[in-house]
Structure formats: C-alpha cells, structure tokens
Amino acid sequence: KKIFLQASNPGQFENDSDVLWQRGHVPETIAYHGRVGINTDAPDEALVVCGNAKVMGRVMHPSDSRAKQNIREVDTNEQLRRITQMRLVEYDYKPEFASVMGIKDT
C-alpha cells in the first residue's frame, strides 16, 4: 500500500526548513509531527475531520483489556448510587456549528 498526498497548492510543501511529514518507523507509514485538519485549516486536536469519515477496517482504542491489569468486579449497588448522582442533559447544536460539521438533526 502507498499513501499519496496531493495539495491544491503544491508549493506549500516545498519549504525544506519546515519538514513535518516523514517516513514512519514501520514500513508503509508516514508520520506528521503536528496537528492535522481535514476540511479545516484550524485543527485544535491531533486530528480534526470536519465531515464524514469512512473507515475500511477497525478503529483501534487503547482501552481494551489488553491495555489493563488488576481488572476486578465492583460493587454494583455503589456504582448505581454514583450513576444517580450524575448530571444528565439534553442539548441542541448551535446552527453555525451544525452547518460547518454537516449535522442536519441538531
């Protein structure tokens, strides 16, 4: 598999003093040291996708049992008591946010 990047302005990647894209340590990978935005020029997280994302495979989460130790049962009654103390809310997205994100049902 190969990854191809195409810029609408190819000259934007020509600045050798600002090389952020590099070959990854694992074969067939690339690494970018910074934030990546898709359909946005102001990403505020490591990866921000403004629009739909299609995943043709798995999305890996480091929260499965392989990343944990000392897994044990908890007192169910105590946990239910804690849940009843949670603050539950409903909300509507602001129209300007919903429009930018492509959300129809706010």
C-alpha positions as CSV (number, residue, x, y, z in Angstrom):
1,K,0.0,0.0,0.0
2,K,1.2,3.5,-0.7
3,I,0.0,6.8,0.6
4,F,-0.2,9.8,-1.8
5,L,-0.7,13.4,-0.8
6,Q,-1.9,16.0,-3.2
7,A,-2.0,19.6,-2.3
8,S,-4.2,22.2,-4.0
9,N,-1.1,24.4,-3.9
10,P,1.9,22.0,-4.4
11,G,4.3,24.8,-3.5
12,Q,3.1,24.7,0.1
13,F,5.1,21.5,0.7
14,E,8.4,22.8,-0.8
15,N,9.8,24.6,2.2
16,D,12.6,22.3,3.3
17,S,13.2,24.2,6.6
18,D,9.7,23.1,7.8
19,V,9.7,19.4,7.1
20,L,7.0,17.8,9.3
21,W,6.0,14.8,7.1
22,Q,8.4,11.9,7.5
23,R,8.6,8.2,6.7
24,G,7.3,6.2,9.7
25,H,9.4,3.7,11.6
26,V,7.1,1.0,10.5
27,P,7.1,0.1,6.7
28,E,4.4,1.7,4.6
29,T,3.7,4.5,7.1
30,I,4.2,8.3,7.3
31,A,4.4,10.5,10.3
32,Y,3.4,14.1,10.8
33,H,4.6,16.0,13.8
34,G,1.8,18.5,14.5
35,R,-2.0,18.8,14.1
36,V,-3.8,17.6,11.0
37,G,-7.0,19.1,9.8
38,I,-9.3,17.7,7.0
39,N,-11.7,20.3,5.7
40,T,-10.4,22.8,8.3
41,D,-7.3,25.0,8.5
42,A,-7.5,25.3,12.3
43,P,-7.3,21.9,13.9
44,D,-7.4,22.1,17.7
45,E,-6.6,18.4,18.3
46,A,-4.1,15.9,16.8
47,L,-6.6,15.1,14.0
48,V,-9.8,17.0,13.2
49,V,-12.1,15.8,10.5
50,C,-14.9,18.3,9.5
51,G,-17.2,16.0,7.6
52,N,-17.9,12.3,7.4
53,A,-15.1,9.7,7.8
54,K,-15.3,6.3,6.2
55,V,-13.2,3.6,7.9
56,M,-12.5,0.5,5.9
57,G,-11.2,-1.5,8.8
58,R,-11.0,-1.2,12.6
59,V,-10.7,1.9,14.7
60,M,-8.3,0.8,17.5
61,H,-8.9,2.1,21.0
62,P,-6.2,1.6,23.7
63,S,-8.9,1.0,26.3
64,D,-9.5,-2.7,25.8
65,S,-8.5,-5.4,28.2
66,R,-5.0,-5.9,26.6
67,A,-4.0,-2.5,28.0
68,K,-5.3,-3.1,31.5
69,Q,-4.3,-5.0,34.6
70,N,-5.9,-5.7,38.0
71,I,-9.4,-5.9,36.4
72,R,-11.9,-6.8,39.1
73,E,-15.7,-6.7,39.8
74,V,-17.1,-3.7,41.5
75,D,-20.0,-3.2,44.0
76,T,-23.0,-2.8,41.7
77,N,-25.1,-1.0,44.3
78,E,-22.4,1.5,44.9
79,Q,-22.0,2.2,41.1
80,L,-25.7,2.6,40.7
81,R,-25.7,5.1,43.5
82,R,-23.0,7.0,41.8
83,I,-24.9,7.0,38.5
84,T,-27.9,8.5,40.1
85,Q,-25.8,11.5,41.2
86,M,-24.7,12.2,37.6
87,R,-26.0,15.3,35.8
88,L,-27.8,14.3,32.6
89,V,-28.5,16.9,30.0
90,E,-30.1,17.3,26.6
91,Y,-28.9,19.9,24.1
92,D,-29.2,21.3,20.5
93,Y,-26.1,22.1,18.5
94,K,-25.7,25.8,17.6
95,P,-26.8,26.3,14.0
96,E,-23.4,27.7,12.8
97,F,-21.6,24.6,14.3
98,A,-24.1,22.2,12.8
99,S,-23.8,23.8,9.4
100,V,-20.0,23.6,9.3
101,M,-20.0,20.0,10.6
102,G,-22.7,18.9,8.2
103,I,-25.1,17.9,11.0
104,K,-28.8,18.0,9.9
105,D,-30.6,16.8,13.0
106,T,-29.5,19.3,15.7
